[in-house]
Amino acid sequence: MKNTCIIVSILILWMLSISYAEVSKERFSRPEVYFRFEIETRDELRDITRIISIDNVIGDTVYAYANPREFKRFEALGKTVEILKPPSMKYKPKMSDSVRKSKSWDSYPTYETYISMMRQFAKDYPGICWIDSVGRSVEGRAILFAVISDNVHSEEAEPEVMYTSTMHGDETTGYILMLRLINHLLTNYQNSEQVSSLVDNLEIWINPLANPDGTYYSGNHTVYGATRCNADSVDLNRNFPNPQNGDHPDGNLWQPETVAMMELAERQNFVLSANFHGGAEVLNYPWDTWKRRHADDEWLIRLCRQYADTAQANSPADYLTDLNNGITNGWDWYDIYGGRQDYMTYYQHCREVTIEISDTKLLPESELSAYWEYNRNALLNYLSGALTGICGDIRTDGELGEMQISIVGHEMDNSWILPDKNFGDYYRLCLPGIYQLEIASGSELISIENIIVGNEQSARVNLTTGTTIPGDVNGDKEINIADIVLVQNYIAGQIVPNDTEFDMADWNNDSTLNKNDLDGIMQFLLNLYP
C-alpha cells in the first residue's frame, strides 16, 4: 500500500511538471501570451490596464495579452490565470498567392500578394487611385494606403477621411474588408450614385494592414499564428501619445508603425476616421481615457448608432449587438491609455471611432463574404458623415495652422477643429441645429451667428480673417442686417463700392466684382437672417 501511494505521488508530480512545462512553453514560445482572469470590481482595471493589454471584458472575466516582461509584472498581482490558445492558431486558413485568386474573396493573401493587390488597384484605376507608402514596419514591411478621389493626383479642398485596419496583427477580418472596400469603390465609380458621390466629394485613405509584422509573424506565406503585437512585442494601440499620461503611456518608444501614422496625421487633415479591430462586435467611441464625455458625445453616439443599425439590418439577428446593442463609450467598456482613437481625436482634432467588426479574430475564409455583406452599406454611409455639419473656406493673410474653429459654448478637451493647412477648407461635424461659430486667429476673433445645419446636410460658411469676412461689407467684422441693406443699395445702384468695403465681395475669387458675387453674398446673409 505504501509503495502504491509513493507511485501515485510520483505520477501526480510528473503530470504536474508536464502541465507546468506546457504552460511555460505556451507562455514563452511566442512574443506574447493570451490569457484570461477574473476581477471582483471594475476599479481593479484602473491599474491592470497600465500593465497588460486588455482585449475584452465580459462580465467579471477579462481577456488580455502580455509580453514576457508585462506578464511577469502582472503575475505579481497574484491573480489566477488561465492560459488560452492564441486566436490565430485555432485553425489554418486558406491563403492565396495571386491577385486573381485573392479577388475571389474566399482566402487571405500572402504578404507579397497583398502588395501586388494594392499596386494593381492603382494600375487599373490611375485616375482615381494611387498607393502611398507612409512608412515601414520594424521588419521592413510596407505600410500602405490606397488614396481614392476623383482628382486623386491633385489635392483639393474636400474632406479627408481615413479607414485603417489590423493594427492588432491577429485581428484580420477588417484586413480583408478594407481590401474589398477599395475594390468596391474603384469598380463602382460612375456606376453607383452613392460611390460616385463619395469619390467625387471626399479624399478617402484606406490602410488595410497597419501591423504587417504581427499579421505575418509566421512568415509572408500565412496569417496563421499572427500576433497582436508588432515585431518588438509592443501593442501598437497602446503606443500613441495620450492626453492624460503623456507621450509614452506604455513606457515604450514610439514604434515605426506608430510614427508612420502620426506623421501621416500631421501631414494630412483628417476630419473623420475609423480603426478596425476584432474580438468583439461593437463600435467604441471616445473617450477611452476619461470617464467624462466628449463634447460631441451625442454626435458620436448617432454616428455609431447609424453604423450599427445599418449593419444589423443586413445581417443575422445576433450580429453587432455587444454591450449597448452594438455601441459603447470606450471608458464604459474598459479604459486604455495610448490608443489611436484618443490620439486622433484629441491631438489631431479628428473624430475617430474603433470598430470591433467580428467576435472571431481570424475569421474562417468561408465567412469573409458574409461579413462584407453585413458591413458594406454601413462602411459607405459612415464615410458620408464627413459631408455633414458646418464647412467652408478660409482666406487669410495669417497662418492657417494657428487658427481654431469652435462652436461657441460647446467645445472642451481640444474638440475645436483646424482648417486644412494648404487650402483653408474646414469641416466642423455636428448634429442638426442652429450654431454660432467662432474663429480665433492670433488676437483676432470672428463670430458668426445663426448657422443652420439641416439633417444629413452641411451649411457652408466661407470666412476671411485679417480684413473682413464674407458678407461683412461695411467692415465692422460682424455679419448683420446693415450688410444686407448695403448690398441691396449697391444692387439698386445707390452706392458705389470702394476698395476697402467690397474686397471680400469677390465671392468666387475670380478677381472681378460682379453681380454673381453679390447674389452669393445676399443668399449667404439671407440664410443667416431668414
JOJO-V164667 format. One record per backbone hydrogen bond with DSSP energy under -1.0 kcal/mol. CO is the residue of the C=O (numbers start at 1). NH is the residue of the N-H. E is the energy in kcal/mol with one decimal. If there is no record, write none. Layout:
co/nh/e
CO/NH/E
CO/NH/E
//
This chain:
co/nh/e
1/5/-2.2
2/6/-2.1
3/7/-2.4
4/8/-2.8
5/9/-2.7
6/10/-2.4
7/11/-2.5
8/12/-2.5
9/13/-2.6
10/14/-2.5
11/15/-2.6
12/16/-2.7
13/17/-2.3
14/18/-2.1
15/19/-2.6
16/20/-2.9
17/21/-2.4
18/22/-2.6
19/23/-2.4
20/24/-3.0
21/25/-2.8
22/26/-2.7
23/27/-2.5
24/28/-2.1
25/29/-1.5
33/66/-1.5
34/84/-2.9
35/64/-2.7
36/82/-2.4
37/62/-3.1
41/44/-1.3
42/45/-1.7
43/46/-1.4
44/48/-1.8
45/49/-2.4
47/50/-1.2
48/51/-2.0
48/52/-2.1
53/65/-2.4
56/63/-2.8
58/61/-2.2
60/39/-2.2
61/58/-2.6
62/37/-1.9
63/55/-3.3
63/56/-1.6
64/35/-2.4
65/53/-2.3
66/33/-2.5
67/71/-3.0
68/72/-1.9
69/73/-1.5
70/74/-2.3
71/75/-2.5
74/77/-2.2
75/78/-1.9
82/36/-1.8
86/89/-2.3
88/225/-2.3
94/108/-2.3
96/110/-2.2
98/102/-2.1
99/103/-1.9
101/104/-1.6
102/105/-2.1
108/96/-2.4
110/114/-2.4
111/115/-2.2
112/116/-2.1
113/117/-2.7
114/118/-2.2
115/119/-2.2
116/120/-2.4
117/121/-2.0
118/122/-1.4
119/123/-2.0
120/124/-2.8
121/125/-1.8
125/128/-1.2
125/129/-1.3
127/152/-1.0
128/149/-1.5
130/147/-3.0
132/145/-2.2
135/143/-2.2
137/140/-1.5
141/137/-2.6
143/134/-2.0
145/132/-2.6
146/206/-2.2
147/130/-1.8
148/204/-2.6
151/154/-2.1
156/158/-1.7
159/203/-2.6
160/271/-2.7
161/205/-2.5
162/274/-1.7
163/207/-2.9
164/276/-2.9
165/210/-2.3
168/171/-2.3
172/176/-1.4
173/177/-2.1
174/178/-2.6
175/179/-1.6
176/180/-2.3
177/181/-2.1
178/182/-2.4
179/183/-2.1
180/184/-2.4
181/185/-2.7
182/186/-2.2
183/187/-2.6
184/188/-1.6
188/191/-1.9
188/192/-2.0
192/196/-2.8
193/197/-2.1
194/198/-2.1
195/199/-2.7
196/200/-2.5
197/201/-1.7
198/202/-1.5
199/150/-1.6
203/161/-2.4
204/148/-2.8
205/163/-2.8
206/146/-2.9
207/165/-1.8
211/215/-2.1
212/216/-2.4
214/217/-1.2
214/227/-2.4
216/219/-1.5
219/222/-1.7
220/111/-2.7
223/226/-1.6
228/169/-1.3
230/233/-1.9
234/230/-2.1
235/238/-1.7
236/239/-1.2
242/246/-1.6
246/242/-3.0
248/251/-1.6
255/259/-2.8
256/260/-2.2
257/261/-1.5
258/262/-2.5
259/263/-2.9
260/264/-1.8
261/265/-2.4
262/266/-2.0
263/267/-1.9
264/268/-2.7
272/162/-2.0
273/353/-1.4
274/164/-1.9
275/355/-2.4
276/166/-1.5
277/357/-2.3
281/322/-1.6
282/356/-2.9
283/328/-2.3
284/354/-2.8
285/330/-2.7
287/331/-2.0
294/297/-1.8
296/300/-2.9
297/301/-2.5
298/302/-2.2
299/303/-2.6
300/304/-2.5
301/305/-2.9
302/306/-2.4
303/307/-1.7
304/308/-2.9
305/309/-2.9
306/310/-2.2
307/311/-2.7
308/312/-2.8
309/313/-1.9
311/314/-1.0
312/315/-1.3
316/319/-1.8
322/326/-3.0
323/325/-2.1
326/283/-2.4
327/324/-1.4
328/285/-2.2
329/333/-1.2
330/334/-2.1
338/240/-2.4
339/343/-1.4
340/344/-3.0
341/345/-2.0
342/346/-2.8
343/347/-1.8
343/348/-1.1
344/350/-2.2
351/273/-2.4
353/275/-2.2
354/284/-3.4
355/277/-2.8
356/282/-1.3
358/279/-3.6
361/172/-1.3
361/363/-1.0
364/367/-2.5
367/371/-1.9
368/372/-1.7
369/373/-2.0
370/374/-2.2
371/375/-1.7
372/376/-2.2
375/379/-2.9
376/380/-1.8
377/381/-2.6
378/382/-2.3
379/383/-1.2
380/384/-1.3
382/385/-1.4
383/386/-1.8
384/387/-1.9
385/388/-1.1
389/459/-2.9
390/428/-3.6
391/461/-3.3
392/426/-2.3
393/463/-3.4
395/465/-2.5
399/402/-1.2
400/403/-1.7
404/440/-2.6
405/417/-2.3
406/438/-2.9
407/410/-1.8
407/411/-1.0
417/405/-2.4
420/424/-1.7
424/394/-1.2
425/420/-3.0
426/392/-1.5
428/390/-2.4
433/453/-3.2
435/451/-2.8
436/408/-2.8
437/448/-2.8
438/406/-2.8
439/446/-2.4
440/404/-1.9
441/444/-2.1
444/441/-2.7
446/439/-2.9
448/437/-2.7
451/435/-2.7
453/433/-1.7
454/457/-1.5
457/389/-2.1
459/391/-2.5
463/395/-2.4
469/472/-3.1
471/473/-1.7
480/483/-1.2
481/485/-1.9
482/486/-2.0
483/487/-2.4
484/488/-2.6
485/489/-2.6
486/490/-2.2
487/491/-2.6
488/492/-1.9
489/494/-2.9
490/493/-1.7
498/502/-1.9
502/505/-1.4
503/506/-1.1
505/507/-2.6
506/509/-1.4
514/518/-1.5
515/519/-2.8
516/520/-1.9
517/521/-2.2
518/522/-2.9
519/523/-2.4
520/524/-2.2
521/525/-2.8
522/526/-2.7
523/527/-1.8
524/528/-1.3
525/529/-2.4
//
